[in-house]
Amino acid sequence: MANDNPLLYLDGLPRFAHIEPDQVTPALDAMLDETRATVEARLSGDPAPGWDDAVGPLETAQERLKRFWSPVAHLNAVADSAPLREAYNAGLGRLTSYQTSYAQDERVYRAYRAVAEGSAFASLSEARKKVVTNALRDMRLSGVALEAGPKARFKAIQEKLSELTSHFEQNVLDATDAFSLVVEDEARLQGIPASVLAQARSEAQRRGFAGFLLTLQAPSYVPIMTYAQDRALRRQLYEAYVTRASEAGDGRYDNTALAHEILALRREAATLLDFPHYADYSLATKMARDATEVEEFLSDLARRARPAALRELADLATLARADDLSLEAWDTAYYSERLKEQRYQFSEEDLRPYFPLPRVLEGLFTLTERLYDVRIRERPGVEVWHPDVLFYEISDPDGQARAQFYLDLYARERKRGGAWMDECCVRQLGPVPSLPVAYLTCNFSAPAADHPALLRHDEVETLFHEFGHGLHHMLTRVDEPAVSGINGVPWDAVELPSQFMENFCWEREVIDLIGAHYRTGEPVPADLFARLRSARTFQAALQMLRQVEFALFDIRLHALFDPATGSVHALLDAVRDEVAIMKPPAFNRFENSFTHIFAGGYAAGYYSYKWAEVLSADAFGPFEERGVFDRATGLSFLHNILERGGEADPRELFERFRGRAPRIDALLKQSGLYETEGN
């Protein structure tokens, strides 16, 4: 019975302990029936063209559908199984079909347009005005104004794209999980930190092997590439990693044809709407005006970074030559770490004992409380999808609950790699008001038998980054879901709060909050912190060029590339010829696992990381001037950025906070490139 289906329980938190894959289809049937009934009831005949009569109820119905699907999509990412994957893929196709039909429904379009053109529009809240104007824009971008034939074709394209992008991501997950390497000779693992070896031994025992089991999951792969002295081992892992989901690797999960089909369909969809290419279609909802502006922005960054990057690479090559080696792609992380150790007497592993995860979380929460005048407390007893998952509540000083979040921190099989924040529930008023609830997901190494989970400093940054996204979602004061939290925020501005939070990880006062030796309780030594700070700009130019390379590849793929005649790999090679100062080996198939642009929403938008980094570096300036715990500055950021969600133009919000337009100087200075430019 529908009433017994936990997926239809929408008035509280998802009932994760009760959700089964076979419940997805009947729940989707019920939700689609409910949503269609609302549309018919509000739009049949000649409805009054008002918010309360039409647009408001339609917004509520759409949000309920989104809220129902949230736990299904989340479980597909963190607890993958064959039955769930089958149910998810089937449901995703049907959901996409419905959403495209809704966006193309001329009755819906007329209802929103009537509100926009009505005399009462001026009296609506800023949030409701933005909901209406965004909806009209998005419906036009969904083909509502097309003739019947092109409209049907556009709808079919969207349905097919949802299927293909999901398949692309699942191929990457499967290819990652399919690889493992058992090493019985511990001598081959010299240089790898003991904590990583302990995890590898434990994983081997769990799977019934002797020795150490290595995987392509980040907690295993990254330390091997960074510390393993065995060059052949590094190459073996590198080759497996960069050929995932390609013909050069395990051909069962080859994404080559999928990538071409995705690009061809995107190109066709953009053409149907009279855009010159998909890049400009994608940018219609972003801060950047067009592909040309993005290219100019990226080319400027590449120009500024290249001289320093050449020097950085030469230093690595010199170090490799001392070992009678010619520097290769599988050597760069290893020699980068060696060079950092030589130059700064610093290794990420030196800091790991000082960042036990419980202490880092406690410090992160304390920082948030001091900046934004909120309280964060764990709430046990909530249904979760895995025993390791924690649940927290954020409240105002008077004890009034403001938001909640799930925290899923450790890597495991059948869990998507990387780190991300996603929405569980969105803040809204209405018949059943709801608090914003977030999923915060990372892939750190789990605790060992004799110590808690210990983080590298770059992993601390990752946690702060995702929590910044979470705060943007959770601390909003906007009550219209379509522009609440991160919703309605242009894609190239959505990284501002997350990258902004990373800056705190480099401040002594914050390090003292989040860091203490897990055995002795001693703070991070002053000399070690000084070396950490000195190393902040280490290889910043190389890292910037790498991001520019990916972003240029993305924008050109969606602006200049013709899937009918071109090769994705050849285009990437051409971008590397122009930007990269060290090309990877010919077998590298990075593009086949580039889920950000082929499955993750960053198509023609990968540049947004650097774009938002300009904003985030500049936004941190007042904290550097007034102190990282300055309450007045924190509350200004809260009120002008975090609370406003997508209800206002991000340029306007930034200028309210900073008192001026953003400047690139802060990013260049932060990256150690400002002096290089002679500014």
C-alpha positions as CSV (number, residue, x, y, z in Angstrom):
1,M,0.0,0.0,0.0
2,A,1.2,3.5,-0.7
3,N,0.8,4.6,2.9
4,D,3.3,1.9,3.9
5,N,5.9,3.2,1.5
6,P,8.6,5.1,3.5
7,L,9.5,7.2,0.4
8,L,6.1,8.8,0.6
9,Y,6.7,10.1,4.1
10,L,7.6,13.7,3.3
11,D,6.7,15.5,6.5
12,G,10.0,14.6,8.3
13,L,13.4,13.2,7.7
14,P,13.8,10.3,5.3
15,R,13.2,6.8,6.8
16,F,16.5,5.4,5.5
17,A,16.4,2.2,7.6
18,H,13.1,1.3,5.9
19,I,13.8,2.2,2.3
20,E,14.1,-0.8,-0.2
21,P,14.8,-0.6,-4.0
22,D,11.4,-2.2,-4.8
23,Q,9.6,0.8,-3.2
24,V,11.1,3.3,-5.7
25,T,8.7,2.7,-8.6
26,P,5.4,2.6,-6.7
27,A,6.4,5.7,-4.8
28,L,7.3,7.5,-8.0
29,D,4.0,6.5,-9.5
30,A,2.2,8.0,-6.5
31,M,4.2,11.2,-6.6
32,L,3.8,11.8,-10.3
33,D,0.0,11.2,-10.0
34,E,-0.1,13.7,-7.1
35,T,1.9,16.3,-9.0
36,R,-0.1,16.0,-12.2
37,A,-3.3,16.3,-10.2
38,T,-2.1,19.5,-8.7
39,V,-1.2,20.9,-12.1
40,E,-4.6,20.0,-13.5
41,A,-6.5,21.4,-10.6
42,R,-4.7,24.7,-10.7
43,L,-4.4,25.2,-14.5
44,S,-7.6,23.6,-15.9
45,G,-10.1,26.0,-17.2
46,D,-9.2,29.7,-16.7
47,P,-7.3,29.9,-13.4
48,A,-6.8,33.2,-11.7
49,P,-3.4,34.5,-12.6
50,G,-2.0,34.9,-9.1
51,W,0.7,33.5,-6.8
52,D,-1.7,32.0,-4.3
53,D,-4.0,30.5,-6.9
54,A,-1.5,29.0,-9.3
55,V,2.2,29.6,-9.0
56,G,2.5,29.0,-5.3
57,P,0.8,25.6,-5.4
58,L,2.8,24.6,-8.5
59,E,6.0,25.5,-6.7
60,T,5.0,23.4,-3.7
61,A,4.1,20.4,-5.9
62,Q,7.5,20.6,-7.6
63,E,9.3,20.8,-4.4
64,R,7.5,17.7,-3.0
65,L,8.6,15.7,-6.0
66,K,12.2,16.9,-5.6
67,R,12.1,16.0,-1.9
68,F,10.8,12.5,-2.5
69,W,13.5,11.8,-5.0
70,S,16.4,13.1,-2.8
71,P,16.9,10.0,-0.7
72,V,16.7,7.8,-3.7
73,A,19.4,9.7,-5.6
74,H,21.5,9.9,-2.4
75,L,21.4,6.2,-1.7
76,N,22.3,5.6,-5.3
77,A,25.5,7.6,-4.6
78,V,26.5,6.2,-1.2
79,A,25.0,2.7,-1.0
80,D,25.0,1.4,-4.6
81,S,23.5,-2.0,-5.3
82,A,22.3,-3.7,-8.5
83,P,18.6,-3.5,-7.5
84,L,18.8,0.1,-6.4
85,R,20.7,1.1,-9.5
86,E,18.1,-0.5,-11.7
87,A,15.2,1.3,-9.9
88,Y,17.1,4.6,-9.9
89,N,17.9,4.5,-13.6
90,A,14.3,3.6,-14.5
91,G,12.9,6.2,-12.2
92,L,15.4,8.9,-13.3
93,G,14.2,8.5,-16.9
94,R,10.6,8.8,-16.0
95,L,11.3,11.8,-13.7
96,T,13.2,13.6,-16.4
97,S,10.4,13.0,-18.9
98,Y,7.9,14.5,-16.5
99,Q,10.0,17.5,-15.6
100,T,10.7,18.3,-19.2
101,S,7.0,18.0,-20.1
102,Y,6.2,20.3,-17.2
103,A,8.8,22.9,-18.3
104,Q,7.3,22.7,-21.8
105,D,3.7,23.0,-20.6
106,E,2.3,26.2,-22.1
107,R,-0.4,26.5,-19.4
108,V,2.3,26.6,-16.8
109,Y,4.2,29.2,-18.7
110,R,1.1,31.3,-19.1
111,A,0.5,31.1,-15.4
112,Y,3.9,32.4,-14.5
113,R,3.8,35.0,-17.2
114,A,0.5,36.3,-15.9
115,V,2.0,36.8,-12.5
116,A,5.1,38.5,-14.0
117,E,2.9,40.9,-16.0
118,G,0.2,41.4,-13.4
119,S,-0.3,44.5,-11.3
120,A,0.4,42.5,-8.1
121,F,4.0,41.5,-9.2
122,A,5.5,44.7,-7.7
123,S,4.2,43.8,-4.3
124,L,5.7,40.3,-4.2
125,S,8.7,39.6,-2.1
126,E,12.1,39.7,-3.8
127,A,12.3,36.0,-3.5
128,R,9.0,35.4,-5.2
129,K,9.8,37.8,-8.0
130,K,13.1,35.9,-8.6
131,V,11.2,32.5,-8.6
132,V,8.9,33.8,-11.3
133,T,11.6,35.4,-13.5
134,N,13.9,32.4,-13.1
135,A,11.0,30.0,-14.0
136,L,10.1,31.9,-17.2
137,R,13.8,31.9,-18.2
138,D,14.2,28.2,-17.5
139,M,11.0,27.2,-19.3
140,R,12.2,29.1,-22.4
141,L,15.5,27.2,-22.0
142,S,13.5,24.0,-21.9
143,G,11.8,24.6,-25.2
144,V,8.3,25.9,-24.1
145,A,8.2,28.2,-27.1
146,L,9.2,25.6,-29.7
147,E,6.8,24.2,-32.3
148,A,5.4,20.7,-31.6
149,G,8.0,18.7,-33.5
150,P,11.2,20.4,-32.1
151,K,9.6,20.5,-28.6
152,A,9.1,16.7,-28.7
153,R,12.7,16.2,-29.9
154,F,14.0,18.5,-27.2
155,K,12.1,16.4,-24.6
156,A,13.5,13.2,-26.0
157,I,17.0,14.6,-25.8
158,Q,16.7,15.5,-22.2
159,E,15.4,12.0,-21.3
160,K,18.2,10.4,-23.2
161,L,20.8,12.7,-21.6
162,S,19.6,11.8,-18.1
163,E,20.1,8.1,-18.9
164,L,23.5,8.6,-20.5
165,T,25.0,10.8,-17.8
166,S,23.9,8.4,-15.1
167,H,25.5,5.5,-17.1
168,F,28.7,7.5,-17.5
169,E,29.0,8.1,-13.7
170,Q,28.2,4.5,-12.9
171,N,30.8,3.3,-15.3
172,V,33.4,5.4,-13.4
173,L,32.2,3.9,-10.1
174,D,32.3,0.4,-11.5
175,A,35.8,0.8,-13.1
176,T,37.1,2.3,-9.9
177,D,35.8,-0.5,-7.8
178,A,36.9,-3.2,-10.3
179,F,40.6,-2.6,-9.7
180,S,42.5,-3.9,-6.7
181,L,46.1,-4.9,-6.3
182,V,47.3,-7.3,-3.6
183,V,51.0,-6.7,-2.6
184,E,52.4,-9.4,-0.4
185,D,56.0,-8.1,-0.3
186,E,56.0,-5.2,2.2
187,A,59.3,-4.1,0.8
188,R,57.5,-2.8,-2.3
189,L,55.6,-0.4,0.0
190,Q,58.5,1.5,1.4
191,G,57.8,5.2,2.0
192,I,54.0,4.8,2.4
193,P,52.7,6.0,5.8
194,A,52.1,3.4,8.4
195,S,48.4,4.5,8.8
196,V,47.8,3.8,5.1
197,L,49.5,0.4,5.3
198,A,47.4,-0.5,8.3
199,Q,44.3,0.3,6.3
200,A,45.6,-1.7,3.3
201,R,46.4,-4.7,5.5
202,S,43.0,-4.5,7.1
203,E,41.2,-4.4,3.7
204,A,43.2,-7.4,2.5
205,Q,42.2,-9.4,5.5
206,R,38.6,-8.3,5.1
207,R,38.6,-9.7,1.6
208,G,40.5,-12.8,2.5
209,F,43.9,-12.0,1.1
210,A,47.4,-12.0,2.7
211,G,49.5,-8.9,2.5
212,F,48.2,-5.4,1.5
213,L,45.3,-4.5,-0.7
214,L,45.6,-1.3,-2.8
215,T,42.7,0.3,-4.6
216,L,41.9,3.4,-6.7
217,Q,39.9,5.0,-3.8
218,A,41.5,8.3,-2.8
219,P,42.6,7.2,0.7
220,S,44.6,4.4,-0.9
221,Y,45.6,5.9,-4.3
222,V,46.7,9.4,-3.2
223,P,49.2,8.3,-0.5
224,I,50.7,5.7,-2.9
225,M,51.3,8.2,-5.6
226,T,52.7,10.7,-3.1
227,Y,55.0,8.5,-0.9
228,A,55.6,5.1,-2.6
229,Q,59.3,4.7,-3.4
230,D,58.6,1.9,-5.8
231,R,58.3,3.7,-9.1
232,A,56.9,0.7,-10.9
233,L,54.1,0.5,-8.3
234,R,53.4,4.2,-8.8
235,R,53.2,3.7,-12.6
236,Q,50.9,0.7,-12.2
237,L,48.5,2.5,-10.0
238,Y,48.7,5.7,-12.1
239,E,47.9,3.8,-15.4
240,A,45.0,2.0,-13.8
241,Y,43.6,5.3,-12.5
242,V,43.9,7.4,-15.7
243,T,42.5,4.7,-17.9
244,R,39.4,4.1,-15.9
245,A,36.3,3.7,-18.0
246,S,38.2,3.7,-21.2
247,E,39.3,1.3,-24.0
248,A,42.9,1.7,-22.6
249,G,41.8,0.2,-19.3
250,D,39.0,-2.2,-18.4
251,G,37.0,-2.1,-21.6
252,R,33.8,-3.3,-19.8
253,Y,33.2,0.3,-18.6
254,D,34.4,2.3,-21.6
255,N,32.8,5.8,-21.6
256,T,34.2,6.9,-25.0
257,A,31.0,6.4,-27.0
258,L,28.9,7.7,-24.2
259,A,30.9,11.0,-24.1
260,H,30.4,11.5,-27.8
261,E,26.7,10.8,-27.6
262,I,26.2,13.2,-24.7
263,L,28.0,16.0,-26.5
264,A,26.1,15.4,-29.7
265,L,22.8,15.6,-27.9
266,R,23.7,18.7,-25.9
267,R,24.8,20.4,-29.2
268,E,21.5,19.4,-30.8
269,A,19.4,20.7,-27.9
270,A,21.2,24.0,-27.9
271,T,20.7,24.4,-31.7
272,L,17.0,23.7,-31.3
273,L,16.8,26.8,-29.0
274,D,18.9,28.9,-31.5
275,F,22.0,29.0,-29.4
276,P,25.3,28.9,-31.4
277,H,26.5,26.0,-29.2
278,Y,25.8,24.3,-25.8
279,A,28.3,26.6,-24.0
280,D,26.2,29.7,-24.5
281,Y,23.1,27.7,-23.7
282,S,24.7,26.7,-20.4
283,L,26.0,30.2,-19.7
284,A,22.5,31.7,-20.0
285,T,22.0,31.0,-16.3
286,K,25.5,31.9,-15.1
287,M,27.4,35.1,-14.2
288,A,29.7,34.9,-17.2
289,R,28.1,36.4,-20.3
290,D,29.3,34.0,-23.0
291,A,32.0,31.5,-23.9
292,T,34.3,34.3,-25.1
293,E,34.3,35.9,-21.7
294,V,35.1,32.6,-20.1
295,E,38.0,31.9,-22.6
296,E,39.4,35.4,-21.9
297,F,39.2,34.9,-18.2
298,L,41.0,31.5,-18.4
299,S,43.6,32.6,-20.9
300,D,44.5,35.5,-18.6
301,L,45.0,33.1,-15.6
302,A,47.1,30.9,-17.8
303,R,49.3,33.8,-18.9
304,R,49.8,34.9,-15.3
305,A,50.6,31.4,-14.1
306,R,52.8,30.1,-16.9
307,P,56.2,31.6,-16.0
308,A,56.0,30.5,-12.4
309,A,54.7,27.0,-13.5
310,L,57.7,26.5,-15.7
311,R,60.0,27.2,-12.8
312,E,58.1,24.9,-10.6
313,L,58.3,22.1,-13.1
314,A,62.0,22.6,-13.7
315,D,62.5,22.2,-9.9
316,L,60.8,18.8,-10.0
317,A,62.7,17.7,-13.1
318,T,66.0,18.6,-11.4
319,L,65.1,16.5,-8.4
320,A,64.2,13.5,-10.6
321,R,67.4,13.8,-12.5
322,A,69.3,13.5,-9.2
323,D,67.9,10.0,-9.2
324,D,68.9,9.5,-12.8
325,L,65.2,9.7,-13.9
326,S,63.3,11.6,-16.5
327,L,60.2,13.1,-14.8
328,E,57.0,11.3,-15.8
329,A,53.4,11.8,-14.8
330,W,53.5,9.0,-12.1
331,D,56.5,10.8,-10.6
332,T,55.1,14.3,-10.1
333,A,53.2,13.8,-6.8
334,Y,56.1,11.8,-5.4
335,Y,58.8,14.4,-6.3
336,S,56.5,17.3,-5.3
337,E,56.3,15.8,-1.8
338,R,60.1,15.3,-1.7
339,L,60.7,18.9,-2.9
340,K,58.2,20.2,-0.3
341,E,60.0,18.3,2.4
342,Q,63.4,19.6,1.3
343,R,62.3,23.2,0.8
344,Y,60.0,23.6,3.8
345,Q,61.0,20.6,6.0
346,F,57.4,19.8,5.8
347,S,55.2,16.8,4.8
348,E,51.5,16.5,4.9
349,E,52.0,13.3,7.0
350,D,53.8,15.4,9.7
351,L,50.4,17.1,10.3
352,R,48.2,14.1,10.2
353,P,48.6,13.2,13.9
354,Y,47.5,16.7,14.8
355,F,44.2,16.5,12.9
356,P,42.1,13.7,14.5
357,L,38.7,14.0,12.9
358,P,36.7,14.4,16.1
359,R,38.9,17.4,17.0
360,V,38.6,18.9,13.5
361,L,34.8,18.6,13.6
362,E,34.6,20.2,17.0
363,G,36.8,23.1,15.9
364,L,34.9,23.6,12.7
365,F,31.6,23.7,14.6
366,T,33.1,26.2,17.1
367,L,34.4,28.4,14.3
368,T,30.9,28.4,12.7
369,E,29.2,29.2,16.0
370,R,31.5,32.1,16.7
371,L,31.2,33.6,13.2
372,Y,27.5,33.2,12.7
373,D,26.0,33.1,16.2
374,V,24.5,29.6,15.9
375,R,24.8,26.4,17.9
376,I,25.7,22.9,16.4
377,R,24.8,19.7,18.4
378,E,24.8,16.0,17.5
379,R,21.3,14.4,17.5
380,P,21.5,10.6,18.0
381,G,18.8,8.2,17.1
382,V,18.0,9.4,13.6
383,E,17.6,6.8,10.8
384,V,20.7,6.6,8.6
385,W,22.0,4.5,5.7
386,H,25.2,3.3,7.3
387,P,26.4,2.9,11.0
388,D,29.2,5.5,10.4
389,V,26.8,8.3,9.5
390,L,26.3,11.1,12.1
391,F,23.4,13.6,12.3
392,Y,23.5,17.2,13.6
393,E,21.2,20.1,14.2
394,I,22.0,23.8,13.9
395,S,20.0,26.2,16.1
396,D,19.9,29.9,16.9
397,P,21.0,31.2,20.3
398,D,17.4,30.9,21.6
399,G,17.4,27.2,20.9
400,Q,15.2,27.4,17.8
401,A,16.2,24.8,15.3
402,R,17.5,26.3,12.1
403,A,18.9,23.4,10.0
404,Q,20.1,19.8,10.2
405,F,22.7,17.7,8.3
406,Y,23.9,14.2,7.8
407,L,27.7,13.6,7.9
408,D,29.0,10.6,6.0
409,L,32.8,10.8,6.2
410,Y,34.5,7.5,5.3
411,A,35.4,5.7,2.1
412,R,33.9,2.3,1.4
413,E,32.9,0.1,-1.4
414,R,29.8,1.0,-3.5
415,K,30.1,4.6,-2.4
416,R,30.9,7.3,-5.0
417,G,34.4,8.8,-4.7
418,G,35.1,12.4,-4.0
419,A,33.3,14.8,-1.6
420,W,30.1,16.7,-2.0
421,M,27.1,18.5,-0.4
422,D,23.6,17.8,-1.5
423,E,20.1,18.8,-0.5
424,C,17.9,16.5,1.6
425,C,15.2,19.1,2.4
426,V,15.0,22.8,1.5
427,R,13.8,25.6,3.8
428,Q,10.2,26.5,3.0
429,L,7.0,27.8,4.5
430,G,3.7,26.4,3.6
431,P,1.2,23.8,4.9
432,V,4.1,21.7,6.3
433,P,7.1,24.1,7.0
434,S,10.5,22.4,6.7
435,L,14.0,23.2,7.9
436,P,16.9,22.9,5.4
437,V,18.6,19.5,5.7
438,A,21.9,18.7,4.0
439,Y,23.9,15.6,3.1
440,L,27.7,16.2,3.6
441,T,29.8,13.4,2.1
442,C,33.5,12.8,2.1
443,N,35.8,9.8,1.5
444,F,38.4,9.8,4.3
445,S,40.2,6.8,5.7
446,A,38.2,5.2,8.5
447,P,39.5,5.1,12.1
448,A,42.1,2.3,12.9
449,A,42.1,0.0,15.8
450,D,44.5,2.2,17.8
451,H,43.6,5.7,16.7
452,P,40.8,7.9,15.3
453,A,40.6,8.9,11.7
454,L,43.5,11.2,11.1
455,L,43.3,13.8,8.3
456,R,45.9,15.4,6.1
457,H,45.7,19.2,5.9
458,D,44.3,19.1,2.4
459,E,41.6,16.7,3.7
460,V,40.8,19.3,6.4
461,E,40.4,21.8,3.5
462,T,38.0,19.4,1.8
463,L,35.9,19.1,4.9
464,F,35.7,22.9,5.3
465,H,34.9,23.3,1.6
466,E,31.9,21.0,1.7
467,F,30.7,22.5,5.0
468,G,30.8,25.9,3.3
469,H,28.4,24.5,0.7
470,G,26.3,23.1,3.5
471,L,26.2,26.5,5.4
472,H,25.0,28.2,2.2
473,H,22.1,25.7,2.0
474,M,21.4,25.5,5.7
475,L,21.7,29.1,6.9
476,T,19.4,30.6,4.3
477,R,16.5,32.8,5.4
478,V,14.8,32.5,2.1
479,D,11.4,30.7,2.3
480,E,10.8,30.0,-1.4
481,P,12.6,26.6,-2.2
482,A,13.4,27.5,-5.8
483,V,15.7,30.3,-4.6
484,S,16.5,29.1,-1.1
485,G,20.0,28.2,-0.1
486,I,22.0,27.2,-3.2
487,N,18.9,27.0,-5.4
488,G,18.8,29.7,-8.0
489,V,22.5,30.7,-7.4
490,P,24.4,31.0,-10.7
491,W,26.7,28.0,-11.0
492,D,29.8,30.2,-11.2
493,A,29.0,31.8,-7.9
494,V,27.9,28.7,-6.0
495,E,31.5,27.8,-5.0
496,L,32.0,31.2,-3.2
497,P,30.9,30.0,0.3
498,S,32.8,26.7,0.0
499,Q,36.1,28.1,-1.2
500,F,35.8,31.0,1.3
501,M,35.7,28.4,4.1
502,E,39.0,26.9,3.0
503,N,40.8,30.1,3.9
504,F,40.3,29.6,7.6
505,C,42.3,26.4,7.5
506,W,45.5,28.5,7.1
507,E,45.0,30.7,10.1
508,R,46.8,30.0,13.4
509,E,43.8,30.7,15.5
510,V,41.7,28.2,13.6
511,I,44.5,25.6,13.5
512,D,44.5,25.8,17.3
513,L,40.8,25.1,17.3
514,I,40.9,22.1,15.0
515,G,44.3,20.7,15.7
516,A,45.8,18.8,18.6
517,H,47.9,15.7,18.7
518,Y,45.6,12.7,19.0
519,R,47.8,11.1,21.7
520,T,49.3,14.0,23.7
521,G,46.8,16.8,23.1
522,E,49.7,19.1,22.2
523,P,48.9,21.9,19.7
524,V,50.4,22.1,16.2
525,P,54.0,23.3,16.9
526,A,54.8,26.8,15.8
527,D,57.6,25.8,13.5
528,L,55.4,23.1,11.8
529,F,52.6,25.7,11.3
530,A,55.1,28.2,9.9
531,R,56.3,25.5,7.4
532,L,52.7,24.8,6.5
533,R,52.0,28.4,5.8
534,S,55.2,28.8,3.8
535,A,54.2,25.8,1.7
536,R,50.7,27.2,0.9
537,T,51.8,28.6,-2.4
538,F,53.9,25.6,-3.2
539,Q,53.3,24.7,-6.9
540,A,50.3,27.1,-6.9
541,A,51.0,28.0,-10.5
542,L,51.1,24.3,-11.7
543,Q,47.8,23.8,-9.9
544,M,46.3,26.8,-11.5
545,L,47.4,25.7,-15.0
546,R,45.9,22.3,-14.3
547,Q,42.5,23.8,-13.5
548,V,42.7,26.1,-16.5
549,E,43.5,23.1,-18.7
550,F,40.4,21.3,-17.5
551,A,38.2,24.4,-17.8
552,L,39.4,25.3,-21.3
553,F,38.8,21.7,-22.4
554,D,35.3,21.9,-21.0
555,I,34.3,25.2,-22.6
556,R,35.8,24.3,-26.0
557,L,34.2,20.9,-25.9
558,H,30.8,22.6,-25.6
559,A,31.5,25.6,-27.9
560,L,33.9,24.5,-30.7
561,F,33.8,20.7,-30.8
562,D,31.8,18.8,-33.4
563,P,31.0,15.3,-32.1
564,A,30.2,14.1,-35.6
565,T,33.7,14.6,-36.9
566,G,36.0,15.3,-33.9
567,S,37.8,13.3,-31.2
568,V,37.3,14.3,-27.5
569,H,40.8,13.0,-26.8
570,A,42.3,14.9,-29.6
571,L,40.7,18.2,-28.4
572,L,42.1,17.5,-24.9
573,D,45.5,17.0,-26.5
574,A,45.2,20.3,-28.3
575,V,44.3,22.1,-25.1
576,R,47.3,20.5,-23.4
577,D,49.6,21.6,-26.2
578,E,48.5,25.1,-25.6
579,V,48.3,25.2,-21.8
580,A,50.0,22.3,-20.1
581,I,53.8,22.5,-19.6
582,M,54.0,18.7,-19.0
583,K,51.8,16.5,-21.1
584,P,50.6,13.2,-19.7
585,P,51.4,9.9,-21.5
586,A,49.5,8.9,-24.6
587,F,47.5,6.3,-22.7
588,N,46.0,8.8,-20.3
589,R,42.2,8.9,-20.8
590,F,41.3,11.5,-18.1
591,E,38.3,12.6,-20.1
592,N,36.6,9.2,-19.7
593,S,36.3,9.7,-15.9
594,F,35.6,13.5,-16.0
595,T,32.3,13.1,-14.3
596,H,32.1,16.8,-13.4
597,I,31.3,17.8,-17.0
598,F,29.7,14.5,-18.3
599,A,27.6,13.7,-15.3
600,G,28.0,16.2,-12.5
601,G,26.4,19.5,-13.7
602,Y,29.6,21.3,-14.6
603,A,29.2,21.1,-18.4
604,A,30.5,24.4,-19.8
605,G,30.8,25.4,-16.2
606,Y,34.1,23.9,-14.9
607,Y,35.6,27.4,-15.1
608,S,33.4,28.3,-12.1
609,Y,36.0,26.9,-9.7
610,K,38.5,29.6,-10.7
611,W,35.8,32.3,-11.2
612,A,34.4,31.8,-7.7
613,E,37.9,31.6,-6.3
614,V,38.4,35.2,-7.3
615,L,35.3,36.0,-5.2
616,S,36.2,33.8,-2.3
617,A,39.8,35.1,-2.0
618,D,38.6,38.7,-2.1
619,A,35.7,38.0,0.4
620,F,38.2,36.7,3.0
621,G,40.1,40.1,3.0
622,P,38.0,41.7,5.8
623,F,38.7,38.7,8.1
624,E,42.4,39.1,7.4
625,E,42.1,42.7,8.3
626,R,39.8,42.4,11.4
627,G,40.5,38.9,12.7
628,V,39.2,35.5,11.7
629,F,36.7,35.4,14.6
630,D,35.4,38.9,14.1
631,R,31.7,38.5,14.8
632,A,30.6,41.7,12.9
633,T,32.4,40.6,9.7
634,G,31.0,37.1,10.1
635,L,27.5,38.4,10.5
636,S,27.9,40.6,7.5
637,F,28.9,37.6,5.4
638,L,26.0,35.7,6.9
639,H,23.4,38.3,6.2
640,N,24.7,39.4,2.7
641,I,25.8,36.1,1.3
642,L,24.7,32.9,3.1
643,E,21.2,34.0,4.1
644,R,20.2,35.4,0.7
645,G,20.5,32.3,-1.3
646,G,19.5,32.8,-4.9
647,E,17.0,35.6,-4.4
648,A,19.5,38.3,-5.6
649,D,22.3,38.8,-8.2
650,P,25.5,37.5,-6.7
651,R,27.4,40.5,-7.9
652,E,25.1,42.7,-6.0
653,L,25.4,40.5,-2.8
654,F,29.2,40.5,-3.1
655,E,29.3,44.3,-3.4
656,R,27.0,44.7,-0.4
657,F,29.4,42.6,1.7
658,R,32.7,43.9,0.3
659,G,31.7,47.5,-0.5
660,R,33.0,47.2,-4.1
661,A,33.2,44.9,-7.1
662,P,35.5,41.8,-6.8
663,R,39.1,42.1,-7.8
664,I,41.5,39.4,-9.0
665,D,44.4,40.8,-6.9
666,A,43.5,38.8,-3.8
667,L,43.6,35.4,-5.7
668,L,47.0,36.3,-7.3
669,K,48.4,37.3,-3.9
670,Q,47.0,34.1,-2.3
671,S,48.6,32.0,-5.0
672,G,51.9,33.7,-4.8
673,L,51.6,35.2,-8.3
674,Y,51.0,38.8,-7.5
675,E,54.6,39.8,-7.3
676,T,55.3,37.8,-10.4
677,E,53.0,40.2,-12.3
678,G,54.9,43.2,-11.0
679,N,51.7,44.7,-9.5
